[in-house]
Amino acid sequence: MNPIAKLLIGSGALLIAFGLLWQLGGKYLPLGRLPGDIVIEKEHFQFYFPIATSILVSVIGSLILYLIRIFNGK
């Protein structure tokens, strides 16, 4: 099978799994409402910047890619 096709199929399966995990686990893991996320609410203005959530997702994604790279032997 073409390596690009494998990559696309694997990425799609990973996105589906991540979406299901996010949907089902959203009740127990408050992503987007972590301490460190910036929320400013005023009368007719709302600003939201999820900095802590962004850092957490980045660290987890980097760890997953690192583990994939180690187990592939590259």
All heavy atoms as TSV, in Angstrom:
chain	resi	resn	atom	element	x	y	z
A	1	MET	N	N	0.852	-1.173	0.000
A	1	MET	CA	C	0.000	0.000	0.000
A	1	MET	C	C	0.900	1.238	0.000
A	1	MET	O	O	1.964	1.257	0.606
A	1	MET	CB	C	-0.909	-0.003	1.234
A	1	MET	CG	C	-1.885	1.144	1.239
A	1	MET	SD	S	-2.940	1.269	2.708
A	1	MET	CE	C	-4.036	-0.090	2.480
A	2	ASN	N	N	0.445	2.252	-0.644
A	2	ASN	CA	C	1.154	3.521	-0.733
A	2	ASN	C	C	1.343	4.115	0.669
A	2	ASN	O	O	0.405	4.138	1.466
A	2	ASN	CB	C	0.335	4.464	-1.613
A	2	ASN	CG	C	1.065	5.747	-1.937
A	2	ASN	OD1	O	2.125	6.035	-1.399
A	2	ASN	ND2	N	0.462	6.509	-2.823
A	3	PRO	N	N	2.549	4.633	1.009
A	3	PRO	CA	C	2.782	5.191	2.346
A	3	PRO	C	C	1.895	6.403	2.662
A	3	PRO	O	O	1.490	6.602	3.805
A	3	PRO	CB	C	4.251	5.600	2.342
A	3	PRO	CG	C	4.856	5.071	1.113
A	3	PRO	CD	C	3.773	4.588	0.217
A	4	ILE	N	N	1.570	7.194	1.654
A	4	ILE	CA	C	0.691	8.346	1.876
A	4	ILE	C	C	-0.710	7.869	2.247
A	4	ILE	O	O	-1.361	8.434	3.125
A	4	ILE	CB	C	0.650	9.253	0.626
A	4	ILE	CG1	C	2.038	9.809	0.308
A	4	ILE	CG2	C	-0.350	10.383	0.803
A	4	ILE	CD1	C	2.599	10.735	1.345
A	5	ALA	N	N	-1.175	6.815	1.593
A	5	ALA	CA	C	-2.498	6.267	1.914
A	5	ALA	C	C	-2.521	5.747	3.344
A	5	ALA	O	O	-3.490	5.971	4.077
A	5	ALA	CB	C	-2.860	5.156	0.936
A	6	LYS	N	N	-1.454	5.068	3.761
A	6	LYS	CA	C	-1.379	4.587	5.142
A	6	LYS	C	C	-1.415	5.744	6.128
A	6	LYS	O	O	-2.098	5.687	7.151
A	6	LYS	CB	C	-0.093	3.792	5.360
A	6	LYS	CG	C	-0.092	2.427	4.758
A	6	LYS	CD	C	1.208	1.721	5.094
A	6	LYS	CE	C	1.293	0.369	4.458
A	6	LYS	NZ	N	2.546	-0.321	4.777
A	7	LEU	N	N	-0.675	6.810	5.804
A	7	LEU	CA	C	-0.641	7.980	6.675
A	7	LEU	C	C	-2.027	8.619	6.797
A	7	LEU	O	O	-2.470	8.971	7.896
A	7	LEU	CB	C	0.367	8.995	6.146
A	7	LEU	CG	C	0.483	10.291	6.924
A	7	LEU	CD1	C	1.116	10.037	8.283
A	7	LEU	CD2	C	1.271	11.312	6.147
A	8	LEU	N	N	-2.719	8.747	5.675
A	8	LEU	CA	C	-4.051	9.357	5.699
A	8	LEU	C	C	-5.055	8.493	6.459
A	8	LEU	O	O	-5.875	9.013	7.221
A	8	LEU	CB	C	-4.538	9.618	4.272
A	8	LEU	CG	C	-3.829	10.746	3.527
A	8	LEU	CD1	C	-4.273	10.773	2.074
A	8	LEU	CD2	C	-4.081	12.076	4.207
A	9	ILE	N	N	-5.000	7.188	6.269
A	9	ILE	CA	C	-5.909	6.289	6.981
A	9	ILE	C	C	-5.623	6.321	8.476
A	9	ILE	O	O	-6.539	6.412	9.304
A	9	ILE	CB	C	-5.810	4.861	6.422
A	9	ILE	CG1	C	-6.395	4.816	5.016
A	9	ILE	CG2	C	-6.525	3.862	7.325
A	9	ILE	CD1	C	-6.137	3.518	4.279
A	10	GLY	N	N	-4.348	6.266	8.828
A	10	GLY	CA	C	-3.972	6.323	10.245
A	10	GLY	C	C	-4.360	7.638	10.892
A	10	GLY	O	O	-4.864	7.678	12.015
A	11	SER	N	N	-4.148	8.750	10.169
A	11	SER	CA	C	-4.520	10.064	10.704
A	11	SER	C	C	-6.034	10.173	10.896
A	11	SER	O	O	-6.502	10.714	11.894
A	11	SER	CB	C	-4.051	11.165	9.751
A	11	SER	OG	O	-2.665	11.153	9.632
A	12	GLY	N	N	-6.783	9.647	9.932
A	12	GLY	CA	C	-8.242	9.676	10.053
A	12	GLY	C	C	-8.731	8.856	11.233
A	12	GLY	O	O	-9.611	9.289	11.980
A	13	ALA	N	N	-8.155	7.662	11.408
A	13	ALA	CA	C	-8.543	6.820	12.539
A	13	ALA	C	C	-8.187	7.491	13.860
A	13	ALA	O	O	-8.963	7.450	14.826
A	13	ALA	CB	C	-7.867	5.457	12.435
A	14	LEU	N	N	-7.027	8.149	13.897
A	14	LEU	CA	C	-6.606	8.848	15.111
A	14	LEU	C	C	-7.533	10.020	15.418
A	14	LEU	O	O	-7.899	10.242	16.579
A	14	LEU	CB	C	-5.167	9.327	14.953
A	14	LEU	CG	C	-4.511	9.903	16.180
A	14	LEU	CD1	C	-4.362	8.841	17.262
A	14	LEU	CD2	C	-3.148	10.469	15.822
A	15	LEU	N	N	-7.940	10.760	14.395
A	15	LEU	CA	C	-8.864	11.871	14.605
A	15	LEU	C	C	-10.229	11.393	15.087
A	15	LEU	O	O	-10.845	12.023	15.957
A	15	LEU	CB	C	-9.021	12.682	13.322
A	15	LEU	CG	C	-7.877	13.627	12.996
A	15	LEU	CD1	C	-8.077	14.220	11.612
A	15	LEU	CD2	C	-7.768	14.717	14.035
A	16	ILE	N	N	-10.710	10.288	14.547
A	16	ILE	CA	C	-11.992	9.736	15.000
A	16	ILE	C	C	-11.889	9.299	16.453
A	16	ILE	O	O	-12.771	9.604	17.267
A	16	ILE	CB	C	-12.434	8.569	14.098
A	16	ILE	CG1	C	-12.845	9.100	12.725
A	16	ILE	CG2	C	-13.583	7.785	14.734
A	16	ILE	CD1	C	-13.099	8.030	11.697
A	17	ALA	N	N	-10.793	8.606	16.803
A	17	ALA	CA	C	-10.607	8.162	18.186
A	17	ALA	C	C	-10.497	9.355	19.123
A	17	ALA	O	O	-11.092	9.363	20.211
A	17	ALA	CB	C	-9.365	7.280	18.294
A	18	PHE	N	N	-9.761	10.381	18.713
A	18	PHE	CA	C	-9.612	11.574	19.555
A	18	PHE	C	C	-10.949	12.296	19.721
A	18	PHE	O	O	-11.273	12.767	20.814
A	18	PHE	CB	C	-8.568	12.518	18.946
A	18	PHE	CG	C	-8.256	13.699	19.809
A	18	PHE	CD1	C	-7.580	13.544	20.996
A	18	PHE	CD2	C	-8.661	14.964	19.426
A	18	PHE	CE1	C	-7.294	14.635	21.793
A	18	PHE	CE2	C	-8.391	16.062	20.209
A	18	PHE	CZ	C	-7.701	15.901	21.402
A	19	GLY	N	N	-11.726	12.371	18.660
A	19	GLY	CA	C	-13.046	13.009	18.739
A	19	GLY	C	C	-13.993	12.272	19.678
A	19	GLY	O	O	-14.716	12.887	20.459
A	20	LEU	N	N	-13.979	10.953	19.617
A	20	LEU	CA	C	-14.825	10.164	20.529
A	20	LEU	C	C	-14.367	10.321	21.977
A	20	LEU	O	O	-15.191	10.454	22.880
A	20	LEU	CB	C	-14.799	8.689	20.122
A	20	LEU	CG	C	-15.556	8.345	18.856
A	20	LEU	CD1	C	-15.302	6.890	18.470
A	20	LEU	CD2	C	-17.046	8.603	19.027
A	21	LEU	N	N	-13.058	10.314	22.174
A	21	LEU	CA	C	-12.515	10.507	23.524
A	21	LEU	C	C	-12.882	11.880	24.062
A	21	LEU	O	O	-13.270	12.023	25.216
A	21	LEU	CB	C	-10.999	10.322	23.509
A	21	LEU	CG	C	-10.290	10.483	24.838
A	21	LEU	CD1	C	-10.702	9.372	25.791
A	21	LEU	CD2	C	-8.789	10.482	24.643
A	22	TRP	N	N	-12.788	12.895	23.218
A	22	TRP	CA	C	-13.117	14.263	23.622
A	22	TRP	C	C	-14.602	14.359	23.971
A	22	TRP	O	O	-14.985	14.991	24.949
A	22	TRP	CB	C	-12.787	15.216	22.488
A	22	TRP	CG	C	-12.865	16.660	22.861
A	22	TRP	CD1	C	-13.984	17.372	23.173
A	22	TRP	CD2	C	-11.778	17.564	22.962
A	22	TRP	NE1	N	-13.661	18.658	23.447
A	22	TRP	CE2	C	-12.309	18.811	23.324
A	22	TRP	CE3	C	-10.424	17.438	22.758
A	22	TRP	CZ2	C	-11.511	19.919	23.490
A	22	TRP	CZ3	C	-9.641	18.566	22.924
A	22	TRP	CH2	C	-10.177	19.776	23.292
A	23	GLN	N	N	-15.448	13.711	23.168
A	23	GLN	CA	C	-16.891	13.766	23.393
A	23	GLN	C	C	-17.289	13.028	24.671
A	23	GLN	O	O	-18.078	13.535	25.457
A	23	GLN	CB	C	-17.622	13.158	22.190
A	23	GLN	CG	C	-19.086	13.419	22.159
A	23	GLN	CD	C	-19.404	14.878	21.880
A	23	GLN	OE1	O	-18.599	15.642	21.410
A	23	GLN	NE2	N	-20.625	15.261	22.184
A	24	LEU	N	N	-16.741	11.841	24.863
A	24	LEU	CA	C	-17.113	11.040	26.032
A	24	LEU	C	C	-16.384	11.481	27.292
A	24	LEU	O	O	-16.928	11.418	28.384
A	24	LEU	CB	C	-16.838	9.565	25.754
A	24	LEU	CG	C	-17.627	8.956	24.595
A	24	LEU	CD1	C	-17.168	7.532	24.339
A	24	LEU	CD2	C	-19.109	9.013	24.876
A	25	GLY	N	N	-15.136	11.904	27.156
A	25	GLY	CA	C	-14.347	12.285	28.320
A	25	GLY	C	C	-14.476	13.745	28.696
A	25	GLY	O	O	-13.892	14.190	29.680
A	26	GLY	N	N	-15.217	14.513	27.934
A	26	GLY	CA	C	-15.374	15.938	28.206
A	26	GLY	C	C	-16.040	16.236	29.536
A	26	GLY	O	O	-15.844	17.303	30.111
A	27	LYS	N	N	-16.792	15.297	30.031
A	27	LYS	CA	C	-17.457	15.498	31.316
A	27	LYS	C	C	-16.479	15.391	32.471
A	27	LYS	O	O	-16.655	16.020	33.505
A	27	LYS	CB	C	-18.557	14.455	31.496
A	27	LYS	CG	C	-19.657	14.537	30.469
A	27	LYS	CD	C	-20.634	13.395	30.636
A	27	LYS	CE	C	-21.634	13.406	29.503
A	27	LYS	NZ	N	-22.514	12.250	29.523
A	28	TYR	N	N	-15.433	14.597	32.281
A	28	TYR	CA	C	-14.508	14.310	33.369
A	28	TYR	C	C	-13.197	15.079	33.257
A	28	TYR	O	O	-12.507	15.267	34.247
A	28	TYR	CB	C	-14.216	12.810	33.412
A	28	TYR	CG	C	-15.477	11.992	33.440
A	28	TYR	CD1	C	-15.878	11.251	32.343
A	28	TYR	CD2	C	-16.307	11.998	34.564
A	28	TYR	CE1	C	-17.047	10.520	32.361
A	28	TYR	CE2	C	-17.484	11.277	34.587
A	28	TYR	CZ	C	-17.845	10.538	33.490
A	28	TYR	OH	O	-19.006	9.820	33.501
A	29	LEU	N	N	-12.818	15.502	32.064
A	29	LEU	CA	C	-11.597	16.257	31.840
A	29	LEU	C	C	-11.984	17.629	31.293
A	29	LEU	O	O	-12.357	17.756	30.130
A	29	LEU	CB	C	-10.690	15.524	30.845
A	29	LEU	CG	C	-9.343	16.169	30.558
A	29	LEU	CD1	C	-8.504	16.215	31.835
A	29	LEU	CD2	C	-8.611	15.379	29.502
A	30	PRO	N	N	-11.903	18.662	32.118
A	30	PRO	CA	C	-12.426	19.968	31.707
A	30	PRO	C	C	-11.475	20.741	30.794
A	30	PRO	O	O	-10.997	21.812	31.161
A	30	PRO	CB	C	-12.614	20.681	33.040
A	30	PRO	CG	C	-11.536	20.124	33.910
A	30	PRO	CD	C	-11.406	18.686	33.489
A	31	LEU	N	N	-11.181	20.192	29.613
A	31	LEU	CA	C	-10.323	20.922	28.693
A	31	LEU	C	C	-11.008	22.220	28.284
A	31	LEU	O	O	-12.179	22.233	27.945
A	31	LEU	CB	C	-10.019	20.083	27.452
A	31	LEU	CG	C	-9.023	18.958	27.649
A	31	LEU	CD1	C	-8.864	18.173	26.363
A	31	LEU	CD2	C	-7.686	19.478	28.097
A	32	GLY	N	N	-10.261	23.296	28.330
A	32	GLY	CA	C	-10.825	24.604	28.027
A	32	GLY	C	C	-11.236	25.364	29.263
A	32	GLY	O	O	-11.541	26.552	29.193
A	33	ARG	N	N	-11.207	24.711	30.408
A	33	ARG	CA	C	-11.564	25.374	31.662
A	33	ARG	C	C	-10.533	25.065	32.743
A	33	ARG	O	O	-10.857	24.956	33.909
A	33	ARG	CB	C	-12.942	24.920	32.120
A	33	ARG	CG	C	-14.039	25.406	31.224
A	33	ARG	CD	C	-15.402	24.952	31.734
A	33	ARG	NE	N	-16.465	25.487	30.935
A	33	ARG	CZ	C	-16.879	24.990	29.797
A	33	ARG	NH1	N	-16.279	23.951	29.287
A	33	ARG	NH2	N	-17.875	25.539	29.141
A	34	LEU	N	N	-9.283	24.916	32.329
A	34	LEU	CA	C	-8.215	24.605	33.270
A	34	LEU	C	C	-7.738	25.876	33.966
A	34	LEU	O	O	-7.873	26.978	33.431
A	34	LEU	CB	C	-7.045	23.962	32.519
A	34	LEU	CG	C	-7.312	22.609	31.894
A	34	LEU	CD1	C	-6.094	22.164	31.094
A	34	LEU	CD2	C	-7.627	21.576	32.948
A	35	PRO	N	N	-7.156	25.725	35.163
A	35	PRO	CA	C	-6.534	26.894	35.788
A	35	PRO	C	C	-5.396	27.388	34.894
A	35	PRO	O	O	-4.586	26.605	34.425
A	35	PRO	CB	C	-5.989	26.349	37.102
A	35	PRO	CG	C	-6.715	25.079	37.339
A	35	PRO	CD	C	-7.099	24.548	36.001
A	36	GLY	N	N	-5.338	28.648	34.633
A	36	GLY	CA	C	-4.336	29.199	33.736
A	36	GLY	C	C	-4.928	29.644	32.413
A	36	GLY	O	O	-4.279	30.372	31.660
A	37	ASP	N	N	-6.143	29.221	32.103
A	37	ASP	CA	C	-6.832	29.721	30.921
A	37	ASP	C	C	-7.325	31.128	31.218
A	37	ASP	O	O	-7.855	31.400	32.299
A	37	ASP	CB	C	-8.014	28.824	30.559
A	37	ASP	CG	C	-7.579	27.474	30.021
A	37	ASP	OD1	O	-6.400	27.336	29.660
A	37	ASP	OD2	O	-8.420	26.562	29.976
A	38	ILE	N	N	-7.120	32.026	30.281
A	38	ILE	CA	C	-7.452	33.435	30.496
A	38	ILE	C	C	-8.876	33.704	30.028
A	38	ILE	O	O	-9.217	33.428	28.875
A	38	ILE	CB	C	-6.462	34.332	29.745
A	38	ILE	CG1	C	-5.056	34.107	30.295
A	38	ILE	CG2	C	-6.860	35.792	29.853
A	38	ILE	CD1	C	-3.972	34.773	29.498
A	39	VAL	N	N	-9.694	34.236	30.926
A	39	VAL	CA	C	-11.070	34.598	30.596
A	39	VAL	C	C	-11.320	36.005	31.105
A	39	VAL	O	O	-11.144	36.297	32.289
A	39	VAL	CB	C	-12.091	33.635	31.242
A	39	VAL	CG1	C	-13.504	34.068	30.915
A	39	VAL	CG2	C	-11.855	32.217	30.794
A	40	ILE	N	N	-11.704	36.897	30.202
A	40	ILE	CA	C	-12.061	38.265	30.573
A	40	ILE	C	C	-13.486	38.492	30.098
A	40	ILE	O	O	-13.775	38.402	28.903
A	40	ILE	CB	C	-11.113	39.286	29.925
A	40	ILE	CG1	C	-9.684	39.044	30.402
A	40	ILE	CG2	C	-11.562	40.698	30.242
A	40	ILE	CD1	C	-8.648	39.868	29.686
A	41	GLU	N	N	-14.372	38.767	31.044
A	41	GLU	CA	C	-15.776	39.009	30.701
A	41	GLU	C	C	-16.167	40.397	31.178
A	41	GLU	O	O	-16.008	40.733	32.344
A	41	GLU	CB	C	-16.675	37.962	31.351
A	41	GLU	CG	C	-16.464	36.574	30.810
A	41	GLU	CD	C	-17.376	35.549	31.455
A	41	GLU	OE1	O	-18.205	35.932	32.313
A	41	GLU	OE2	O	-17.263	34.366	31.107
A	42	LYS	N	N	-16.663	41.201	30.258
A	42	LYS	CA	C	-17.188	42.523	30.591
A	42	LYS	C	C	-18.600	42.612	30.057
A	42	LYS	O	O	-19.153	41.638	29.564
A	42	LYS	CB	C	-16.282	43.592	30.003
A	42	LYS	CG	C	-14.886	43.555	30.619
A	42	LYS	CD	C	-14.163	44.816	30.420
A	42	LYS	CE	C	-12.831	44.688	31.167
A	42	LYS	NZ	N	-12.121	45.910	31.188
A	43	GLU	N	N	-19.174	43.772	30.123
A	43	GLU	CA	C	-20.582	43.926	29.802
A	43	GLU	C	C	-20.940	43.433	28.395
A	43	GLU	O	O	-21.816	42.610	28.224
A	43	GLU	CB	C	-20.986	45.387	29.959
A	43	GLU	CG	C	-22.471	45.584	30.026
A	43	GLU	CD	C	-22.802	46.985	30.447
A	43	GLU	OE1	O	-22.159	47.488	31.390
A	43	GLU	OE2	O	-23.678	47.571	29.809
A	44	HIS	N	N	-20.262	43.921	27.371
A	44	HIS	CA	C	-20.558	43.508	25.999
A	44	HIS	C	C	-19.320	42.928	25.326
A	44	HIS	O	O	-19.152	43.052	24.111
A	44	HIS	CB	C	-21.064	44.698	25.172
A	44	HIS	CG	C	-22.373	45.217	25.657
A	44	HIS	ND1	N	-23.557	44.543	25.460
A	44	HIS	CD2	C	-22.687	46.324	26.358
A	44	HIS	CE1	C	-24.536	45.229	25.997
A	44	HIS	NE2	N	-24.037	46.317	26.561
A	45	PHE	N	N	-18.472	42.306	26.110
A	45	PHE	CA	C	-17.205	41.813	25.593
A	45	PHE	C	C	-16.797	40.559	26.344
A	45	PHE	O	O	-16.919	40.497	27.569
A	45	PHE	CB	C	-16.127	42.898	25.767
A	45	PHE	CG	C	-14.763	42.468	25.352
A	45	PHE	CD1	C	-14.423	42.385	24.021
A	45	PHE	CD2	C	-13.819	42.149	26.304
A	45	PHE	CE1	C	-13.156	41.989	23.644
A	45	PHE	CE2	C	-12.549	41.753	25.938
A	45	PHE	CZ	C	-12.214	41.676	24.602
A	46	GLN	N	N	-16.337	39.582	25.611
A	46	GLN	CA	C	-15.823	38.359	26.235
A	46	GLN	C	C	-14.574	37.936	25.473
A	46	GLN	O	O	-14.590	37.809	24.253
A	46	GLN	CB	C	-16.854	37.244	26.189
A	46	GLN	CG	C	-16.400	35.999	26.884
A	46	GLN	CD	C	-17.478	34.931	26.893
A	46	GLN	OE1	O	-18.492	35.048	26.218
A	46	GLN	NE2	N	-17.261	33.892	27.651
A	47	PHE	N	N	-13.482	37.752	26.213
A	47	PHE	CA	C	-12.223	37.316	25.624
A	47	PHE	C	C	-11.802	36.038	26.318
A	47	PHE	O	O	-11.806	35.954	27.540
A	47	PHE	CB	C	-11.142	38.389	25.804
A	47	PHE	CG	C	-9.796	37.960	25.295
A	47	PHE	CD1	C	-9.537	37.940	23.939
A	47	PHE	CD2	C	-8.808	37.567	26.175
A	47	PHE	CE1	C	-8.301	37.536	23.465
A	47	PHE	CE2	C	-7.571	37.158	25.712
A	47	PHE	CZ	C	-7.310	37.149	24.355
A	48	TYR	N	N	-11.446	35.040	25.531
A	48	TYR	CA	C	-11.074	33.745	26.085
A	48	TYR	C	C	-9.828	33.247	25.377
A	48	TYR	O	O	-9.795	33.175	24.147
A	48	TYR	CB	C	-12.230	32.760	25.891
A	48	TYR	CG	C	-11.929	31.390	26.397
A	48	TYR	CD1	C	-11.830	31.136	27.760
A	48	TYR	CD2	C	-11.727	30.344	25.518
A	48	TYR	CE1	C	-11.533	29.880	28.222
A	48	TYR	CE2	C	-11.435	29.087	25.972
A	48	TYR	CZ	C	-11.340	28.858	27.326
A	48	TYR	OH	O	-11.033	27.617	27.785
A	49	PHE	N	N	-8.788	32.934	26.139
A	49	PHE	CA	C	-7.557	32.392	25.579
A	49	PHE	C	C	-7.141	31.194	26.411
A	49	PHE	O	O	-6.660	31.336	27.535
A	49	PHE	CB	C	-6.452	33.449	25.566
A	49	PHE	CG	C	-5.211	32.973	24.866
A	49	PHE	CD1	C	-5.209	32.782	23.497
A	49	PHE	CD2	C	-4.066	32.698	25.579
A	49	PHE	CE1	C	-4.067	32.328	22.846
A	49	PHE	CE2	C	-2.929	32.254	24.940
A	49	PHE	CZ	C	-2.921	32.074	23.575
A	50	PRO	N	N	-7.299	29.974	25.888
A	50	PRO	CA	C	-7.013	28.760	26.657
A	50	PRO	C	C	-5.522	28.398	26.645
A	50	PRO	O	O	-5.105	27.426	26.032
A	50	PRO	CB	C	-7.856	27.706	25.952
A	50	PRO	CG	C	-7.888	28.175	24.536
A	50	PRO	CD	C	-7.911	29.668	24.609
A	51	ILE	N	N	-4.698	29.187	27.327
A	51	ILE	CA	C	-3.251	28.966	27.276
A	51	ILE	C	C	-2.852	27.661	27.969
A	51	ILE	O	O	-2.029	26.905	27.453
A	51	ILE	CB	C	-2.485	30.178	27.840
A	51	ILE	CG1	C	-1.007	30.045	27.508
A	51	ILE	CG2	C	-2.703	30.341	29.314
A	51	ILE	CD1	C	-0.249	31.325	27.650
A	52	ALA	N	N	-3.420	27.360	29.122
A	52	ALA	CA	C	-3.071	26.118	29.833
A	52	ALA	C	C	-3.539	24.893	29.045
A	52	ALA	O	O	-2.826	23.895	28.958
A	52	ALA	CB	C	-3.676	26.121	31.234
A	53	THR	N	N	-4.709	24.972	28.464
A	53	THR	CA	C	-5.214	23.864	27.650
A	53	THR	C	C	-4.335	23.666	26.425
A	53	THR	O	O	-4.028	22.528	26.052
A	53	THR	CB	C	-6.669	24.132	27.226
A	53	THR	OG1	O	-7.468	24.277	28.397
A	53	THR	CG2	C	-7.220	23.008	26.389
A	54	SER	N	N	-3.901	24.752	25.788
A	54	SER	CA	C	-3.034	24.655	24.620
A	54	SER	C	C	-1.707	23.992	24.967
A	54	SER	O	O	-1.211	23.150	24.217
A	54	SER	CB	C	-2.767	26.049	24.044
A	54	SER	OG	O	-3.952	26.651	23.642
A	55	ILE	N	N	-1.135	24.368	26.093
A	55	ILE	CA	C	0.132	23.769	26.525
A	55	ILE	C	C	-0.059	22.285	26.818
A	55	ILE	O	O	0.762	21.454	26.409
A	55	ILE	CB	C	0.688	24.519	27.745
A	55	ILE	CG1	C	1.119	25.922	27.339
A	55	ILE	CG2	C	1.842	23.760	28.379
A	55	ILE	CD1	C	1.477	26.826	28.492
A	56	LEU	N	N	-1.130	21.927	27.491
A	56	LEU	CA	C	-1.391	20.524	27.816
A	56	LEU	C	C	-1.576	19.688	26.557
A	56	LEU	O	O	-0.991	18.604	26.430
A	56	LEU	CB	C	-2.617	20.407	28.714
A	56	LEU	CG	C	-3.009	18.987	29.131
A	56	LEU	CD1	C	-1.943	18.407	30.051
A	56	LEU	CD2	C	-4.350	18.991	29.811
A	57	VAL	N	N	-2.350	20.163	25.607
A	57	VAL	CA	C	-2.581	19.427	24.368
A	57	VAL	C	C	-1.272	19.299	23.580
A	57	VAL	O	O	-0.977	18.249	23.014
A	57	VAL	CB	C	-3.680	20.107	23.521
A	57	VAL	CG1	C	-3.748	19.549	22.114
A	57	VAL	CG2	C	-5.026	19.965	24.219
A	58	SER	N	N	-0.459	20.340	23.583
A	58	SER	CA	C	0.824	20.294	22.892
A	58	SER	C	C	1.771	19.271	23.508
A	58	SER	O	O	2.433	18.508	22.795
A	58	SER	CB	C	1.472	21.671	22.916
A	58	SER	OG	O	2.751	21.630	22.347
A	59	VAL	N	N	1.844	19.235	24.833
A	59	VAL	CA	C	2.716	18.276	25.514
A	59	VAL	C	C	2.253	16.845	25.258
A	59	VAL	O	O	3.062	15.964	24.957
A	59	VAL	CB	C	2.778	18.581	27.031
A	59	VAL	CG1	C	3.413	17.447	27.798
A	59	VAL	CG2	C	3.533	19.871	27.272
A	60	ILE	N	N	0.958	16.604	25.336
A	60	ILE	CA	C	0.432	15.260	25.098
A	60	ILE	C	C	0.662	14.847	23.647
A	60	ILE	O	O	1.073	13.718	23.365
A	60	ILE	CB	C	-1.063	15.183	25.475
A	60	ILE	CG1	C	-1.215	15.286	26.998
A	60	ILE	CG2	C	-1.694	13.895	24.966
A	60	ILE	CD1	C	-2.637	15.425	27.464
A	61	GLY	N	N	0.435	15.750	22.705
A	61	GLY	CA	C	0.672	15.443	21.302
A	61	GLY	C	C	2.143	15.158	21.020
A	61	GLY	O	O	2.481	14.222	20.287
A	62	SER	N	N	3.031	15.937	21.616
A	62	SER	CA	C	4.464	15.706	21.433
A	62	SER	C	C	4.879	14.362	22.016
A	62	SER	O	O	5.692	13.640	21.429
A	62	SER	CB	C	5.272	16.819	22.103
A	62	SER	OG	O	5.025	18.042	21.480
A	63	LEU	N	N	4.329	14.011	23.169
A	63	LEU	CA	C	4.640	12.733	23.796
A	63	LEU	C	C	4.170	11.562	22.929
A	63	LEU	O	O	4.894	10.586	22.744
A	63	LEU	CB	C	4.004	12.651	25.185
A	63	LEU	CG	C	4.250	11.373	25.966
A	63	LEU	CD1	C	5.737	11.231	26.286
A	63	LEU	CD2	C	3.439	11.381	27.247
A	64	ILE	N	N	2.977	11.681	22.370
A	64	ILE	CA	C	2.453	10.622	21.508
A	64	ILE	C	C	3.323	10.462	20.267
A	64	ILE	O	O	3.691	9.346	19.890
A	64	ILE	CB	C	0.986	10.913	21.123
A	64	ILE	CG1	C	0.082	10.723	22.341
A	64	ILE	CG2	C	0.521	10.024	19.971
A	64	ILE	CD1	C	-1.325	11.205	22.142
A	65	LEU	N	N	3.703	11.573	19.631
A	65	LEU	CA	C	4.556	11.490	18.448
A	65	LEU	C	C	5.933	10.947	18.794
A	65	LEU	O	O	6.522	10.189	18.020
A	65	LEU	CB	C	4.666	12.865	17.789
A	65	LEU	CG	C	3.393	13.366	17.126
A	65	LEU	CD1	C	3.580	14.792	16.625
A	65	LEU	CD2	C	2.983	12.458	15.993
A	66	TYR	N	N	6.467	11.298	19.956
A	66	TYR	CA	C	7.756	10.777	20.409
A	66	TYR	C	C	7.686	9.263	20.603
A	66	TYR	O	O	8.576	8.532	20.170
A	66	TYR	CB	C	8.160	11.476	21.707
A	66	TYR	CG	C	9.438	10.942	22.310
A	66	TYR	CD1	C	10.672	11.239	21.748
A	66	TYR	CD2	C	9.405	10.154	23.449
A	66	TYR	CE1	C	11.840	10.757	22.308
A	66	TYR	CE2	C	10.563	9.661	24.016
A	66	TYR	CZ	C	11.781	9.963	23.436
A	66	TYR	OH	O	12.928	9.475	23.986
A	67	LEU	N	N	6.620	8.788	21.223
A	67	LEU	CA	C	6.461	7.348	21.440
A	67	LEU	C	C	6.290	6.594	20.122
A	67	LEU	O	O	6.826	5.510	19.944
A	67	LEU	CB	C	5.281	7.079	22.372
A	67	LEU	CG	C	5.485	7.519	23.828
A	67	LEU	CD1	C	4.203	7.361	24.607
A	67	LEU	CD2	C	6.625	6.761	24.466
A	68	ILE	N	N	5.561	7.184	19.185
A	68	ILE	CA	C	5.395	6.560	17.872
A	68	ILE	C	C	6.751	6.457	17.191
A	68	ILE	O	O	7.086	5.435	16.592
A	68	ILE	CB	C	4.386	7.348	17.014
A	68	ILE	CG1	C	2.968	7.162	17.552
A	68	ILE	CG2	C	4.458	6.928	15.544
A	68	ILE	CD1	C	1.942	8.064	16.913
A	69	ARG	N	N	7.549	7.507	17.285
A	69	ARG	CA	C	8.864	7.504	16.646
A	69	ARG	C	C	9.785	6.456	17.269
A	69	ARG	O	O	10.516	5.769	16.559
A	69	ARG	CB	C	9.481	8.887	16.780
A	69	ARG	CG	C	10.782	9.035	16.065
A	69	ARG	CD	C	11.253	10.462	16.111
A	69	ARG	NE	N	12.554	10.543	15.480
A	69	ARG	CZ	C	13.420	11.485	15.703
A	69	ARG	NH1	N	13.142	12.441	16.561
A	69	ARG	NH2	N	14.578	11.501	15.091
A	70	ILE	N	N	9.732	6.302	18.580
A	70	ILE	CA	C	10.578	5.302	19.261
A	70	ILE	C	C	10.160	3.899	18.848
A	70	ILE	O	O	11.001	3.052	18.533
A	70	ILE	CB	C	10.493	5.463	20.783
A	70	ILE	CG1	C	11.284	6.677	21.210
A	70	ILE	CG2	C	11.004	4.225	21.491
A	70	ILE	CD1	C	11.250	6.948	22.687
A	71	PHE	N	N	8.857	3.608	18.841
A	71	PHE	CA	C	8.390	2.260	18.536
A	71	PHE	C	C	8.503	1.907	17.058
A	71	PHE	O	O	8.497	0.731	16.705
A	71	PHE	CB	C	6.963	2.044	19.042
A	71	PHE	CG	C	6.895	1.945	20.537
A	71	PHE	CD1	C	6.138	2.832	21.281
A	71	PHE	CD2	C	7.607	0.970	21.215
A	71	PHE	CE1	C	6.085	2.748	22.656
A	71	PHE	CE2	C	7.558	0.867	22.591
A	71	PHE	CZ	C	6.795	1.752	23.310
A	72	ASN	N	N	8.597	2.905	16.192
A	72	ASN	CA	C	8.839	2.628	14.776
A	72	ASN	C	C	10.303	2.359	14.499
A	72	ASN	O	O	10.647	1.914	13.409
A	72	ASN	CB	C	8.347	3.784	13.898
A	72	ASN	CG	C	6.887	3.672	13.576
A	72	ASN	OD1	O	6.294	2.617	13.718
A	72	ASN	ND2	N	6.298	4.772	13.166
A	73	GLY	N	N	11.165	2.674	15.444
A	73	GLY	CA	C	12.584	2.393	15.281
A	73	GLY	C	C	13.335	3.402	14.458
A	73	GLY	O	O	14.388	3.117	13.920
A	74	LYS	N	N	12.826	4.605	14.353
A	74	LYS	CA	C	13.501	5.630	13.557
A	74	LYS	C	C	14.091	6.683	14.451
A	74	LYS	O	O	13.702	7.034	15.447
A	74	LYS	CB	C	12.533	6.272	12.571
A	74	LYS	CG	C	12.086	5.310	11.514
A	74	LYS	CD	C	11.182	5.983	10.525
A	74	LYS	CE	C	10.757	5.020	9.459
A	74	LYS	NZ	N	9.853	5.576	8.508
